Amino acid sequence: MKTLPVALLGAGIMLVAKQADAVTLDCTAGCTEQTLADAVFSTTAVQPAGTGAFESFVQIQNNDIESGYNTTVNNVFDNKSDDPSNHELLLSVVPTADINGTIYREFLLDVNEAISTPTISLDKLQLYLSDTPNQSTTTLSDLGALVYDLDASSDNSVLINAGFISGGSGASDLYVYIPETLFTAARASVTSTDPYVYLFSQFGLADAGFEEWGVRTPRDNGNPGGGVPEPATVGLTLLGIGALAARKKTA
């Protein structure tokens, strides 16, 4: 009986251990604030969604396996060419959420797959901070300072059902929350006070429409000072200004 070299045997044990630690989070029938590799995944938001506006910043599409990150440059991995939905993203635009006293940055995922085969697998998720917008590199480490990696310690994945929540494009099927502390640590490697965020993702089992990542608008994030005022609010404001002007005139 032959004996394996110690180095090779050790490498084999480490590989088996890594494979054994791999986790597949099944959100096809819904999941609520499930933690995987330091991030929180949920099919329901941790705070009210407001008007539900979905501001997409990257769309990717291909058959079986698809990947991409947000940039206006076309033909980088599988990102689509529609600039309004594929563009740079400032960190200041990404909303925050408080989950049990911990602050996270919130990202929205909308998946669009065939009704007959609605399940898709999020197999890779990486976030970076950078001083440079709209890059074209295919070497991910060149994007900037790494903030988060779903596969940092093992080969993790998340299963999502395209029809379970939204049943169409422009609404979130999955909410992903990345700890703010990870962004704080990565900011030490960039010079900008408001760096750009790159989100790279890879999906398996893709068979139909595009997948898109987005963020909520400031008003949808519960910020009363953000967003465009409602028409009724504008009207009341104008009435108030008119009343003050009339009062000043008669004084």
N, C-alpha and C positions, 0 to 999 in steps of 0.2 A: 504494500500500500504506500503510495507516494504521499509525502507531506508538503503542504503548501508553504511557500516562504512566509515568514512572519509578517512582512510588510504587506504582502498581497492578502493574507488572511485578515489583517487589521482593516485594510481598505474594504474588504468584502463585508465585514461586520458593520462598518460605518455606513455602507450603502444600504444594507438591510435595515439598519436602525432608522435611517432617513426615510426610506420607503414606508416603514411601519408607522412613522410619525405623521405621514401625509394625511390631511383631513379634507374631506369633501363635505361642504356645508350644503344641505338640501333645502332650498327655499322655494321649491316648485309648488308647495301647498301653503306657502307663507312662512315667514320667520320673523321674530320680534327681538331686536337688539341682541343678536348673536355675535359673540366676539370670536374672531379668527385672525391670528397673526397680528394682534394689537388693534386691529380695526373692528368696527361694529357694522354689521350688515342687518338690514331690516326691510321688510316689505311695507312697513308703515312708518311714517315720519315720527320723529320724537317730539315734534311741535307742530302746531297747525300749519297747513300748507297755504293759507291765504287764498289768493285768487287762482293759484295753481299754474302761474306762468312758468314755462320751461325754457330756459335760455341755453340752447345747445352750443357747445364749443368744439366738439369733434364727432364726426360720423364715420363709421368704417363698415365695409361690406365686401364679402367674398364668400365662396362656398367652402363648407367644412371648417377650415381654419382661417381666421381673419384677425388682423392686428393693426394698430396704428396709434398715433398720438396727435394732439391738437397743433396744427400749423396751417398756414395759408398756402404752403408749397404743395403742389399736386404730386401724386404718384410716390409718396413716401409711405412704404408699407401699403396698407389697403384703405387709407383715408380718402374720403370723397372730395370732390373739387368745388363744392359750394362754399365760398368764402364766408358768408354770413353764419354758417354753422360749423366752420372749421377754421379756427383762428387762435391767436394768443389769448392768454387768460392771466390777469393780474391776481395776485394773492388777495388783494383788498376786495375783490369781487366775490370771493368764495365765502359764503355765509358760515357762521359758527353755530354750534348747538351745544347745550349743556346736557350731558347724560350722567346722572347720578353724581353730579359735582365735578365732572371732568369735562373740559372744553375740547370739542372736536371741530374739524372742518367738514362740511357736508357736500357730497357730490351725488348727483342723480343719474341713474342709468335707465334708459328706455330701450328695451329689446323688441325687435320686430321680426318675428319668425312665422312660418306657416302655421295655420290653425291645426293642421293634421299632425305636425311635429313641432310643438311649441317650446320644447325644452332646449336650452342653450347653456353651455358651460363657460363661466368666466375662469380662465386658467392662469392668466397672468395679469397682475396689476402693479404698476410702478408709478411713483410720483417723484418729480424732480423740481428743484428751484433753480432759476437761471436769470442772468442779467440780459440775455438775448432772446428776443421773440422770434417765432416762426422759423425755426431751424429746419434743415433738410437731412440731417445725419441719420443713418440707419444703425449707428453704433450707440446704443442707449446710454452708455456711461458718459458719452460726450454731451448729453443734454444738459447736464449741470449737477448740482448737489443732490444726491439721492435722499429722499424724504422717507419713502415707504416702499416695501417690496413684499407682496403677498407670499412669495416663495423664499423669503429670507432664510428660513430654517428647515422647510420641507416643501414638497410639491403639493401645495394646497389648491383648492378650486371651489367655486360656488355654482350650484345648479339653479337656474332661473326658468320660470314658466312665463312665456311671452303673453299668454292670455289670462293669467291669474288675476292681475291687478288692472292694468290700463286697457288691454285689448286693442291697442292702436298706438300710433306714434304721437310724440309730444306730451307724454305723461310718464311719470316715474314708475318703473317696475321694481326698482331696488334702490334703497337709500344706503349710501356708504359713508361712514364717518371715520376720518383719520385723525388721531390725536394731535392737538395743537402743539404739544411739546416736541413732536417730531419735526414740525415746520420750524419751530424756534431753534432747534439744534442745527438744521440745515441752513438757516439764514446766516450763520457765522461764516459760511463759505461763499456768500455772494455779497456784492457791494451795494446793490440797490436797496433803498428803504421799502420799496414795493416791488419785489421780484415777480418774474413770470413763473407760472405753474405749468409744467408739462405732465399730462396724464397719459401713460401708455397702457393699453390693455390688449389682451389676446383672448379670443373665444374659440371654443370647439363646438361641433355639432351645428354650425351655422348653415342654414339652407334656404334663406329667403331674403327678407329685407335687411336694411342696415340697422346697426346698433348705434346709439348716440349717448354721449355723456353731456350733462348740463348742470346748471346751477339755478337756484331760485333767485328772482329779482330781489332787491333790497326790501321792497314793500312786502313781498311774500315771506321774507325772513323775519317778519314781525317788527320791522323798523318803521315807526310811524312817520319818520322824516324822509324815507326813501320812496322811490317810484314816482309816477305821475299822479297828481291829485285826482280824485274822482270828480266828475262834472258837478255833482251836488255840492261838494266841498268848495270847488271853485266859485260856484254861484253864491254860496253863503259868505265867502271871503270878500267878493266884490260888493255884496250888499253891505257888509260891515264897513268896508272902506268908504262907500258912498255915504253911509250914515255919519261917519266921522267927519267927512268933508263938509256935509251940510251943517253939522253942529258947529264946526269951526267958522263957517261963513256967517252964521247967525249970531255968533258970540260977540 
